[in-house]
Amino acid sequence: MSLIVVDDPSDRPAWVRETIALLTAWSDRERASLLRLVAQADDAAIAAGTDDVWGLGQIAVHLL
């Protein structure tokens, strides 16, 4: 599922546009950080975790 943000209505307050820009920039940074962690992790670290205490792989799959 993708999120598509459109500039409609065009009279949307500037603070809403700025808030969306800040949130998407933060999301991009956090996604890149998570992908770096996964890329550096070994198979055991990615596979670790339980239903109660999630591991790196479970978190990555859930968020991505």
N, C-alpha and C positions, 0 to 999 in steps of 0.2 A: 504494500500500500504506500502510495506517495502523497506527500502534502504539496499542493500547489497553491502559492499565495499570489493573488491577483490584485491589481490596483483598481479595484472596483468595489465600492463607489469611489470615484476620483476625489470626492471631497472628504475622504477619510482624514481624521486629525493627524498632524505630523507626528505626534508622540506615538501613535499606534504604528506608523511606518518605522519609526526609530526603534521601538520595542521589538518588532519583528526582525529587524536587521541585527540587533544585539543578540537576540535569542538564536537566530540561525548561525551567526558567527561563533557563538559559544558552542553550539551543537557540533559545528564543523571541527572546532578545536578538540572537543572531547572525543569525537569519533576517531580522529587521527591519533589521539593519544591511546585509545583503546586498541586500535589496529596495530600500533607499535608494540604494545604489551603482548598481544597475541603473536605477533611475528617473532618476538624474542623468546617466547615461552617454549619449553620442550613439550613433548606429547603428554607426559605425566601431569604437568601443570595445567594443561588445557583440559585433560580428562578428569581432573580432580573435582570433587564436589559431591554434595548429597542433595536430597530434596529439601532439607532444612538449612543447609549452609552451602550456598552456591559457590562454585569455583569459577575461575576465569573464563573457561569455555562456555559454561552455562550463561554467564552474564553477557558475554559477547554475542552469543546467538540470540538471546532475548532482546538486547538493545539494537543489534544490527538488523 
